[in-house]
Amino acid sequence: MTHEVNAVIEGLLEGGATEILVNDSHGPMTNLLPDLLHPAADVILGKPKRMNMACGLAGGFDLFCMIGHHSRAGGGGVLSHTTNGFAFHEVRVNGVPCGEPAIYGAYAAELGVPVGLISGDDRTEAENRPLFPDAQFAVVKHAMGERAARQVSVTRARQLLREKAQKAAHNSAILAPVPPKGPFRAEFTVSRAVLADQFAVLPPAIRVDPMTVAFDCATMDEAGLTLLRQGAPALDAVTASVMALEDDPLFNAGRGAVFTSDGTHEMDAAVMEGTTRACGAIAGICGPRHPVLAARAVMEQSGHVLLAGEGAARFCASVGLEMMPPDWFGTPARREALEAELERRRRNLPDDGDPARKHGTVGAVACDVHGHLAAATSTGGMTAKRPGRVGDSPVIGAGTWADDETLAMSATGHGEFFIRWAAGHEIDARMRWAGQGLARAAGDVVTELGARGGSGGLVAVDRHGNVALPFNSPGMYRAWCDKSGEIRTAIFRADVHGSDTLLE
């Protein structure tokens, strides 16, 4: 696919383009080979990302090209589907069946960006030409079924893409997108009734029939986000949540990570999904803007579970993750905390027990609409920790754990204790073999850790959507959302009326 994208880039340049942004939007969204991509283009890799296939479009561009697209769910083309082939039998906007080009093209029109080029099979062209009559279409295959096609030769396909891209760029100045008029109703007819049951618990949902759920939206931007939410797997949800926290300097992860005693940053992160226990982790690295994406890359692209140190940093750079210089991660507050701790040690003063030096790890757990679980954790460790120290966050079964049969959990606190007691796996074992519920298993483990000197807490969710947030420290920053759709936050025990355990 990289060479086909390069053909489009070359055509756009020949047509007068001066800035080109490529957005990898299929599957894991890490399909393109950055080393082989045309040097004139920037590229967005990985997921989750806002507006998915249209990510980056709001940056003031003059043309939107959709390459390698398929027809809508039920469209009869090669691999035809809309966003999620497992979940959605049909997606409609204002009663009209829509595919991904229609949805994202309408969003582009709201931004004032015309669709210039669509490539795919003949069914894709037939479906979208009436919607985008002034766009160029490159038909590179003719559908013979969902998994069979007559393919144009690779050489001819690349030449066609280049020619159509050149024409699209040349015509961009005269293309005039017509924004669709809202409001919009997005309807999802699902493949199984249980999926409609799960979608229908969201507060904005309207149950149309046993197999259909609808959402009313003011703009196509909102409709697109609703579409993503309904199909988003748990792993994407926890990754996105942790990425947001890594960018906030108030938290001890990513930007805002604490310093080691040498005045450097060594960050750890892990992700795990409960369907197959697939997992990935990194330890002792500095460079990736989002350590959680580094952990996910280990899971999806390395064939390993845990990478550490310089080798992990080289791997992160090789897969195209966004890298930042060391001084980007530090903040004045973290520097002051380091100096205060080093001074305490120089003066041989007793440890004051300040939990801020030991806690601050960020984590997220989720149960998605398919009942699958996932967990993600990211941390800078402890202030003034010994260089090379690795805590529980990247240790699968200690600070991070997910199994669809039991729970997903992410921990924060004194990592050495969570490792010694294999906290995540211990909760799993009590649920699996002792028949305990999430609240009892998680709460008892955290209480027992506290009795042994292991301060901290965790966030957890089971396969039924029950949530537990036990901690034995004075407080724990936490936020949660149950099936009612209400988002709640708390720090201390007194902040919550009732319990931090939410049952069905």
RODO-2510 file (C-alpha; in nm, 4 decimals, decimal comma):
residues 504
     n   res          X          Y          Z
     1     m     0,0000     0,0000     0,0000
     2     t     0,2921     0,2363     0,0621
     3     h     0,3802     0,2435    -0,3088
     4     e     0,0195     0,3179    -0,4042
     5     v     0,0141     0,6082    -0,1579
     6     n     0,3429     0,7312    -0,3037
     7     a     0,1846     0,7300    -0,6500
     8     v    -0,0939     0,9543    -0,5177
     9     i     0,1602     1,1852    -0,3492
    10     e     0,3559     1,2181    -0,6733
    11     g     0,0394     1,3039    -0,8618
    12     l    -0,0650     1,5642    -0,6079
    13     l     0,2780     1,7265    -0,6248
    14     e     0,2592     1,7344    -1,0042
    15     g    -0,0813     1,8991    -0,9703
    16     g     0,0599     2,1791    -0,7551
    17     a     0,0224     2,0539    -0,3961
    18     t     0,2690     2,2085    -0,1508
    19     e     0,1750     2,0290     0,1747
    20     i     0,0573     1,6672     0,2017
    21     l    -0,0563     1,4806     0,5149
    22     v    -0,1137     1,1039     0,4941
    23     n    -0,3359     0,9334     0,7538
    24     d    -0,2981     0,5535     0,7856
    25     s    -0,6563     0,4420     0,8579
    26     h    -0,6849     0,0640     0,8151
    27     g    -0,6926    -0,1947     1,0937
    28     p    -0,4114    -0,1184     1,3395
    29     m    -0,3406     0,1991     1,1365
    30     t     0,0293     0,1188     1,1215
    31     n     0,0320    -0,0375     0,7745
    32     l     0,2400     0,2178     0,5847
    33     l     0,6177     0,1896     0,5918
    34     p     0,7527     0,5301     0,7013
    35     d     1,1015     0,4594     0,5659
    36     l     0,9581     0,4081     0,2163
    37     l     0,6984     0,6853     0,2200
    38     h     0,7581     0,9800    -0,0132
    39     p     0,9666     1,2409     0,1744
    40     a     0,7341     1,5250     0,0714
    41     a     0,4542     1,3932     0,2947
    42     d     0,3978     1,3777     0,6698
    43     v     0,2135     1,0743     0,8050
    44     i    -0,0223     0,9968     1,0959
    45     l     0,0163     0,6415     1,2256
    46     g    -0,1605     0,4446     1,4966
    47     k    -0,4855     0,4734     1,6841
    48     p    -0,7043     0,5836     1,8553
    49     k    -0,7315     0,9287     1,7002
    50     r    -1,0084     1,1828     1,6691
    51     m    -1,2291     1,1426     1,3609
    52     n    -1,0353     0,8314     1,2620
    53     m    -1,0011     0,8424     0,8807
    54     a    -1,0453     1,2185     0,8772
    55     c    -0,7895     1,2867     1,1496
    56     g    -0,5865     1,5970     1,0637
    57     l    -0,8366     1,7261     0,8114
    58     a    -0,9225     2,0258     1,0277
    59     g    -0,5749     2,1681     0,9709
    60     g    -0,6724     2,3960     0,6829
    61     f    -0,6274     2,1636     0,3828
    62     d    -0,7666     2,2226     0,0337
    63     l    -0,8360     1,8642    -0,0776
    64     f    -0,9416     1,5318     0,0754
    65     c    -0,8398     1,2062    -0,0955
    66     m    -0,9618     0,8620     0,0167
    67     i    -0,7394     0,5787    -0,1068
    68     g    -0,8136     0,2065    -0,0943
    69     h    -1,1756     0,2370     0,0173
    70     h    -1,4504    -0,0226     0,0094
    71     s    -1,8243     0,0001    -0,0436
    72     r    -2,0652     0,0345     0,2472
    73     a    -2,1968    -0,2505     0,4615
    74     g    -2,4249    -0,4494     0,2350
    75     g    -2,2823    -0,2768    -0,0736
    76     g    -2,1705    -0,5964    -0,2425
    77     g    -1,8110    -0,4924    -0,2970
    78     v    -1,4826    -0,6430    -0,1848
    79     l    -1,4737    -0,6578     0,1974
    80     s    -1,7701    -0,4202     0,2088
    81     h    -1,8450    -0,2856     0,5587
    82     t    -1,8917     0,0398     0,7469
    83     t    -1,6407     0,1023     1,0270
    84     n    -1,6970    -0,2280     1,2094
    85     g    -1,7742    -0,5344     1,0009
    86     f    -1,8544    -0,7419     1,3084
    87     a    -2,1038    -0,5075     1,4705
    88     f    -2,2872    -0,3173     1,1965
    89     h    -2,5182    -0,4732     0,9387
    90     e    -2,6066    -0,1277     0,8048
    91     v    -2,5388     0,2359     0,8956
    92     r    -2,7795     0,5099     0,7858
    93     v    -2,7718     0,8865     0,8155
    94     n    -3,1143     1,0471     0,7848
    95     g    -3,2460     0,7198     0,6478
    96     v    -2,9836     0,6850     0,3717
    97     p    -2,7438     0,3871     0,3875
    98     c    -2,3897     0,5237     0,4114
    99     g    -2,0366     0,3995     0,3767
   100     e    -1,7205     0,5491     0,5152
   101     p    -1,6539     0,7800     0,2142
   102     a    -2,0022     0,9313     0,2522
   103     i    -1,9646     0,9911     0,6253
   104     y    -1,6134     1,1330     0,6184
   105     g    -1,6754     1,3218     0,2957
   106     a    -1,9731     1,4960     0,4570
   107     y    -1,7574     1,5841     0,7572
   108     a    -1,4933     1,7248     0,5201
   109     a    -1,7596     1,9375     0,3531
   110     e    -1,8520     2,0858     0,6916
   111     l    -1,4889     2,1951     0,7161
   112     g    -1,5002     2,3403     0,3649
   113     v    -1,2701     2,0724     0,2212
   114     p    -1,3785     1,9076    -0,1061
   115     v    -1,3326     1,5395    -0,1849
   116     g    -1,0870     1,5244    -0,4738
   117     l    -1,0126     1,1530    -0,5210
   118     i    -1,1581     0,8178    -0,4173
   119     s    -0,9973     0,4870    -0,5113
   120     g    -1,1274     0,1346    -0,4617
   121     d    -1,3393    -0,1174    -0,6479
   122     d    -1,6193    -0,0545    -0,8981
   123     r    -1,8880    -0,0800    -0,6282
   124     t    -1,7174     0,1973    -0,4329
   125     e    -1,7294     0,4226    -0,7388
   126     a    -2,0947     0,3449    -0,8156
   127     e    -2,1930     0,4171    -0,4559
   128     n    -2,0051     0,7443    -0,4177
   129     r    -2,0004     0,9127    -0,7589
   130     p    -2,3528     1,0532    -0,7112
   131     l    -2,2375     1,2036    -0,3793
   132     f    -1,9141     1,3519    -0,5140
   133     p    -1,9753     1,4132    -0,8869
   134     d    -1,6741     1,6425    -0,9305
   135     a    -1,4257     1,4065    -0,7649
   136     q    -1,1810     1,1810    -0,9501
   137     f    -1,2323     0,8046    -0,9149
   138     a    -0,9618     0,5431    -0,9587
   139     v    -1,1148     0,1958    -1,0010
   140     v    -0,8325    -0,0515    -0,9426
   141     k    -1,0395    -0,3681    -0,9034
   142     h    -1,3783    -0,5078    -1,0063
   143     a    -1,5709    -0,6921    -0,7368
   144     m    -1,6675    -1,0530    -0,7999
   145     g    -1,7867    -1,1078    -0,4436
   146     e    -1,6948    -1,0090    -0,0904
   147     r    -1,3570    -1,1817    -0,1122
   148     a    -1,2927    -1,2079    -0,4846
   149     a    -1,2042    -0,9452    -0,7461
   150     r    -1,0490    -0,8904    -1,0871
   151     q    -0,7472    -0,6776    -1,0064
   152     v    -0,5832    -0,4213    -1,2320
   153     s    -0,2084    -0,4810    -1,2599
   154     v     0,0003    -0,3115    -0,9938
   155     t     0,1848    -0,1001    -1,2505
   156     r    -0,1354     0,0198    -1,4163
   157     a    -0,3028     0,0821    -1,0804
   158     r    -0,0199     0,3067    -0,9605
   159     q    -0,0164     0,4969    -1,2888
   160     l    -0,3928     0,5471    -1,2671
   161     l    -0,3663     0,6720    -0,9101
   162     r    -0,0956     0,9174    -1,0087
   163     e    -0,2936     1,0538    -1,3019
   164     k    -0,6171     1,0911    -1,1036
   165     a    -0,4352     1,2575    -0,8131
   166     q    -0,2754     1,5089    -1,0474
   167     k    -0,6159     1,5991    -1,1916
   168     a    -0,7674     1,6262    -0,8444
   169     a    -0,4966     1,8651    -0,7266
   170     h    -0,5233     2,0714    -1,0438
   171     n    -0,9015     2,1038    -0,9953
   172     s    -0,8918     2,1756    -0,6219
   173     a    -0,9318     2,5502    -0,6654
   174     i    -1,2626     2,5136    -0,8497
   175     l    -1,4174     2,2387    -0,6349
   176     a    -1,6932     2,3693    -0,4099
   177     p    -1,8075     2,1308    -0,1336
   178     v    -2,1704     2,1531    -0,0290
   179     p    -2,2011     2,0982     0,3468
   180     p    -2,4937     1,8729     0,4410
   181     k    -2,7719     2,0378     0,6369
   182     g    -2,8398     1,9086     0,9869
   183     p    -2,9722     1,7944     1,2152
   184     f    -2,8801     1,4320     1,1527
   185     r    -3,0037     1,0982     1,2794
   186     a    -2,7427     0,8229     1,2698
   187     e    -2,9003     0,4765     1,2765
   188     f    -2,7119     0,1525     1,3359
   189     t    -2,8652    -0,1818     1,2473
   190     v    -2,6465    -0,4346     1,4220
   191     s    -2,5590    -0,7953     1,3517
   192     r    -2,6843    -0,9282     1,6847
   193     a    -2,9613    -0,8072     1,9142
   194     v    -2,7310    -0,8130     2,2161
   195     l    -2,5241    -0,5360     2,0552
   196     a    -2,8344    -0,3189     2,0269
   197     d    -2,9050    -0,3952     2,3937
   198     q    -2,5595    -0,2675     2,4858
   199     f    -2,5749     0,0440     2,2655
   200     a    -2,9198     0,1306     2,3977
   201     v    -2,7968     0,1870     2,7560
   202     l    -2,6102     0,5017     2,6461
   203     p    -2,8128     0,8085     2,7444
   204     p    -2,8468     0,9607     2,3919
   205     a    -2,9611     0,6311     2,2366
   206     i    -3,3035     0,5817     2,0807
   207     r    -3,4132     0,2170     2,0435
   208     v    -3,5797     0,1986     1,7016
   209     d    -3,6416    -0,1770     1,6887
   210     p    -3,4822    -0,4919     1,8357
   211     m    -3,1849    -0,4642     1,5975
   212     t    -3,1540    -0,0858     1,5494
   213     v    -3,0352     0,2017     1,7663
   214     a    -3,0333     0,5696     1,6642
   215     f    -2,8545     0,8842     1,7804
   216     d    -2,9563     1,2409     1,6986
   217     c    -2,6622     1,4684     1,6106
   218     a    -2,6325     1,8368     1,5299
   219     t    -2,3353     1,8001     1,2927
   220     m    -2,1533     1,5334     1,0950
   221     d    -1,8603     1,5848     1,3314
   222     e    -2,0801     1,4638     1,6157
   223     a    -2,2248     1,1833     1,4049
   224     g    -1,8767     1,0591     1,3201
   225     l    -1,7708     1,0580     1,6844
   226     t    -2,0862     0,8690     1,7787
   227     l    -2,0062     0,6103     1,5126
   228     l    -1,6567     0,5645     1,6529
   229     r    -1,7833     0,5303     2,0077
   230     q    -2,0232     0,2538     1,9200
   231     g    -1,7579     0,0441     1,7468
   232     a    -1,4572     0,1277     1,9621
   233     p    -1,2965    -0,1751     2,1304
   234     a    -1,1925    -0,1593     2,4959
   235     l    -0,8243    -0,1528     2,4025
   236     d    -0,8701     0,1675     2,2000
   237     a    -1,0669     0,3271     2,4829
   238     v    -0,8033     0,2664     2,7505
   239     t    -0,5234     0,3710     2,5155
   240     a    -0,6961     0,7018     2,4380
   241     s    -0,7642     0,7687     2,8058
   242     v    -0,4042     0,7119     2,9097
   243     m    -0,2726     0,9189     2,6173
   244     a    -0,4758     1,2162     2,7413
   245     l    -0,3306     1,1792     3,0909
   246     e     0,0233     1,1422     2,9557
   247     d    -0,0117     1,4820     2,7887
   248     d    -0,1238     1,6480     3,1138
   249     p     0,1797     1,7619     3,3187
   250     l    -0,0173     1,7268     3,6421
   251     f     0,0185     1,3483     3,6232
   252     n     0,3247     1,1290     3,6687
   253     a     0,3329     0,9864     3,3166
   254     g     0,4609     1,1171     2,9850
   255     r     0,4989     1,4928     3,0178
   256     g     0,5169     1,5543     3,3920
   257     a     0,6926     1,2264     3,4769
   258     v     0,9076     1,2343     3,7892
   259     f     1,2883     1,2427     3,7831
   260     t     1,5270     0,9664     3,8872
   261     s     1,8015     1,0435     4,1418
   262     d     2,0277     1,1191     3,8422
   263     g     1,7857     1,3855     3,7175
   264     t     1,6696     1,1773     3,4197
   265     h     1,3375     1,0252     3,3165
   266     e     1,2739     0,6508     3,2979
   267     m     0,9150     0,5703     3,2087
   268     d     0,7205     0,2429     3,2135
   269     a     0,3898     0,1471     3,0509
   270     a     0,1787    -0,1560     2,9667
   271     v    -0,1381    -0,2526     2,7799
   272     m    -0,3344    -0,5772     2,7887
   273     e    -0,6561    -0,6953     2,6274
   274     g    -0,8687    -0,9668     2,7795
   275     t    -0,9813    -1,1651     2,4764
   276     t    -0,6515    -1,3441     2,4156
   277     r    -0,4372    -1,1964     2,6952
   278     a    -0,2336    -1,0179     2,4306
   279     c    -0,0136    -0,7627     2,6043
   280     g     0,2840    -0,5343     2,5603
   281     a     0,5037    -0,3319     2,7929
   282     i     0,8051    -0,1019     2,7969
   283     a     1,0348    -0,0143     3,0851
   284     g     1,3020     0,2426     3,1581
   285     i     1,2645     0,4522     2,8440
   286     c     1,2623     0,8218     2,7610
   287     g     1,1662     0,9465     2,4168
   288     p     0,8169     0,8383     2,3052
   289     r     0,5703     1,1188     2,3700
   290     h     0,3140     0,8541     2,4624
   291     p     0,4700     0,5588     2,6463
   292     v     0,1356     0,3770     2,6296
   293     l     0,1605     0,3763     2,2485
   294     a     0,5094     0,2307     2,2836
   295     a     0,3661    -0,0504     2,4954
   296     r     0,0931    -0,1097     2,2402
   297     a     0,3496    -0,1181     1,9593
   298     v     0,5400    -0,3858     2,1506
   299     m     0,2187    -0,5884     2,1685
   300     e     0,1193    -0,5436     1,8051
   301     q     0,4490    -0,5182     1,6178
   302     s     0,7375    -0,6765     1,8067
   303     g     0,6433    -1,0364     1,8767
   304     h     0,7496    -0,9781     2,2387
   305     v     0,5794    -0,8753     2,5621
   306     l     0,8334    -0,6494     2,7369
   307     l     1,1130    -0,4323     2,5972
   308     a     1,3391    -0,2190     2,8157
   309     g     1,6056     0,0484     2,8025
   310     e     1,7960     0,1524     2,4925
   311     g     1,6664    -0,1367     2,2848
   312     a     1,3097    -0,0328     2,3605
   313     a     1,3878     0,3269     2,2618
   314     r     1,5326     0,2141     1,9280
   315     f     1,2272    -0,0012     1,8648
   316     c     0,9954     0,2939     1,9344
   317     a     1,1813     0,5109     1,6849
   318     s     1,1791     0,2337     1,4233
   319     v     0,7989     0,1983     1,4260
   320     g     0,7399     0,5695     1,3761
   321     l     0,6229     0,6757     1,7219
   322     e     0,6397     1,0467     1,7988
   323     m     0,9650     1,1087     1,9872
   324     m     1,0382     1,4053     2,2129
   325     p     1,3650     1,5364     2,3664
   326     p     1,4274     1,4615     2,7361
   327     d     1,3629     1,8179     2,8540
   328     w     1,0101     1,8042     2,7093
   329     f     0,9005     1,5612     2,9830
   330     g     1,0241     1,7588     3,2844
   331     t     0,8331     2,0301     3,4692
   332     p     0,9431     2,2818     3,7363
   333     a     0,7223     2,1101     3,9941
   334     r     0,8853     1,7716     3,9309
   335     r     1,2336     1,9291     3,9489
   336     e     1,1480     2,0904     4,2833
   337     a     1,0191     1,7585     4,4156
   338     l     1,3444     1,5881     4,3143
   339     e     1,5583     1,8515     4,4850
   340     a     1,3487     1,8309     4,8029
   341     e     1,3805     1,4532     4,8175
   342     l     1,7555     1,4577     4,7533
   343     e     1,7971     1,7202     5,0271
   344     r     1,5964     1,5045     5,2687
   345     r     1,8298     1,2146     5,1976
   346     r     2,1432     1,4282     5,2341
   347     r     2,0247     1,5454     5,5744
   348     n     1,9299     1,1889     5,6702
   349     l     1,5801     1,2974     5,7688
   350     p     1,3057     1,0374     5,8111
   351     d     1,0681     0,9686     5,5278
   352     d     0,7609     1,1841     5,5818
   353     g     0,5449     0,9333     5,3974
   354     d     0,4312     1,1837     5,1360
   355     p     0,2223     0,9675     4,8975
   356     a     0,2857     1,2115     4,6112
   357     r     0,6372     1,0677     4,5773
   358     k     0,5113     0,7101     4,5474
   359     h     0,1825     0,7505     4,3616
   360     g     0,0649     0,9323     4,0503
   361     t     0,0681     0,6496     3,7984
   362     v    -0,2124     0,6825     3,5412
   363     g    -0,4234     0,3925     3,4239
   364     a    -0,7538     0,3006     3,2639
   365     v    -0,9741    -0,0058     3,2336
   366     a    -1,2753    -0,0613     3,0097
   367     c    -1,5474    -0,3087     2,9220
   368     d    -1,6645    -0,2495     2,5636
   369     v    -1,9962    -0,3152     2,3914
   370     h    -1,8849    -0,6685     2,3022
   371     g    -1,8055    -0,7513     2,6651
   372     h    -1,4287    -0,7467     2,6076
   373     l    -1,1943    -0,6045     2,8714
   374     a    -0,8691    -0,4088     2,8464
   375     a    -0,6270    -0,2255     3,0734
   376     a    -0,3508     0,0306     3,0230
   377     t    -0,1018     0,1798     3,2694
   378     s     0,1708     0,4450     3,2374
   379     t     0,4109     0,5934     3,4924
   380     g     0,7315     0,7806     3,5568
   381     g     0,7884     0,5775     3,8756
   382     m     0,8891     0,7259     4,2122
   383     t     1,0590     1,0598     4,2660
   384     a     1,4381     1,0171     4,2972
   385     k     1,4165     0,6446     4,2282
   386     r     1,7392     0,4581     4,1601
   387     p     1,8169     0,4587     3,7838
   388     g     1,7153     0,1251     3,6373
   389     r     1,4368     0,0663     3,8900
   390     v     1,1239    -0,0849     3,7332
   391     g     0,7939    -0,0833     3,9196
   392     d     0,4767    -0,2847     3,8841
   393     s     0,3164    -0,0902     3,5965
   394     p     0,4855    -0,2840     3,3117
   395     v     0,4752    -0,6153     3,4994
   396     i     0,1825    -0,8125     3,3600
   397     g    -0,0106    -0,9684     3,6473
   398     a     0,1124    -0,7136     3,8998
   399     g     0,0202    -0,3570     3,8022
   400     t    -0,1628    -0,4362     3,4780
   401     w    -0,3965    -0,7247     3,3974
   402     a    -0,6924    -0,8147     3,1714
   403     d    -0,8852    -1,1355     3,1093
   404     d    -1,2392    -1,1412     2,9735
   405     e    -1,3327    -1,4190     3,2163
   406     t    -1,2522    -1,2144     3,5249
   407     l    -1,1355    -0,8525     3,5261
   408     a    -0,9199    -0,5745     3,3880
   409     m    -0,7151    -0,3754     3,6404
   410     s    -0,4554    -0,0997     3,6578
   411     a    -0,2722    -0,0179     3,9797
   412     t    -0,0915     0,2757     4,1386
   413     g     0,1209     0,2857     4,4506
   414     h     0,4319     0,1230     4,5965
   415     g     0,5136    -0,1032     4,3045
   416     e     0,7479    -0,3404     4,4819
   417     f     0,4597    -0,4662     4,6962
   418     f     0,2246    -0,5039     4,3994
   419     i     0,4936    -0,7119     4,2259
   420     r     0,5614    -0,9361     4,5277
   421     w     0,1936    -1,0142     4,5690
   422     a     0,1241    -1,0311     4,1910
   423     a    -0,1736    -0,8096     4,2670
   424     g    -0,3560    -0,8310     3,9345
   425     h    -0,3230    -1,2066     3,9074
   426     e    -0,4121    -1,2517     4,2748
   427     i    -0,7457    -1,0771     4,2207
   428     d    -0,8024    -1,2866     3,9080
   429     a    -0,7334    -1,6087     4,1013
   430     r    -0,9754    -1,5195     4,3805
   431     m    -1,2490    -1,4469     4,1265
   432     r    -1,1739    -1,7472     3,9070
   433     w    -1,1120    -2,0174     4,1682
   434     a    -1,2729    -1,8886     4,4887
   435     g    -1,5809    -1,7520     4,3157
   436     q    -1,5426    -1,4073     4,4706
   437     g    -1,6963    -1,1000     4,3133
   438     l    -1,4843    -0,8114     4,1889
   439     a    -1,5551    -0,5859     4,4874
   440     r    -1,4475    -0,8390     4,7484
   441     a    -1,1462    -0,9760     4,5591
   442     a    -1,0021    -0,6367     4,4662
   443     g    -1,0852    -0,4751     4,7988
   444     d    -0,9319    -0,7559     5,0059
   445     v    -0,6086    -0,7598     4,8042
   446     v    -0,5628    -0,3836     4,8399
   447     t    -0,6358    -0,4041     5,2153
   448     e    -0,3851    -0,6863     5,2603
   449     l    -0,1193    -0,4933     5,0672
   450     g    -0,1740    -0,1945     5,2942
   451     a    -0,1317    -0,4079     5,6062
   452     r     0,2101    -0,5136     5,4744
   453     g     0,3232    -0,1588     5,3957
   454     g     0,2187    -0,1473     5,0312
   455     s     0,0236     0,1770     4,9974
   456     g    -0,1754     0,2351     4,6810
   457     g    -0,4910     0,1407     4,4966
   458     l    -0,6309     0,0300     4,1652
   459     v    -0,9133     0,0682     3,9166
   460     a    -1,0889    -0,2454     3,7944
   461     v    -1,3859    -0,3612     3,5892
   462     d    -1,5293    -0,7095     3,5355
   463     r    -1,6951    -0,8651     3,2324
   464     h    -2,0396    -0,7580     3,3582
   465     g    -1,9394    -0,3920     3,3708
   466     n    -1,9103    -0,3784     3,7504
   467     v    -1,6473    -0,1288     3,8658
   468     a    -1,4251    -0,1291     4,1763
   469     l    -1,1781     0,1425     4,2809
   470     p    -1,0267     0,0368     4,6172
   471     f    -0,7296     0,2140     4,7760
   472     n    -0,5539     0,2093     5,1145
   473     s    -0,3804     0,5477     5,0818
   474     p    -0,5290     0,8804     5,2000
   475     g    -0,6741     0,9389     4,8535
   476     m    -0,6651     0,8311     4,4896
   477     y    -0,7487     1,0435     4,1846
   478     r    -1,0208     0,8519     4,0024
   479     a    -1,2994     0,8924     3,7511
   480     w    -1,5513     0,6400     3,6292
   481     c    -1,8593     0,5994     3,4158
   482     d    -2,1101     0,3181     3,4550
   483     k    -2,3902     0,2053     3,2253
   484     s    -2,6012     0,5071     3,3169
   485     g    -2,3559     0,7244     3,1260
   486     e    -2,2927     0,9501     3,4266
   487     i    -1,9266     1,0472     3,4697
   488     r    -1,8092     1,0819     3,8293
   489     t    -1,4799     1,1902     3,9853
   490     a    -1,3301     1,1718     4,3331
   491     i    -1,0033     1,2006     4,5267
   492     f    -1,0780     1,1204     4,8932
   493     r    -1,3271     0,8741     5,0421
   494     a    -1,5498     1,1566     5,1618
   495     d    -1,5892     1,2717     4,8015
   496     v    -1,8148     0,9750     4,7227
   497     h    -2,1645     0,9238     4,8597
   498     g    -2,1897     0,5525     4,9228
   499     s    -1,9238     0,3301     4,7702
   500     d    -1,6546     0,3316     4,5059
   501     t    -1,7874    -0,0081     4,4016
   502     l    -2,0547     0,0150     4,1317
   503     l    -2,2661    -0,2936     4,0752
   504     e    -2,5310    -0,3637     3,8162
***
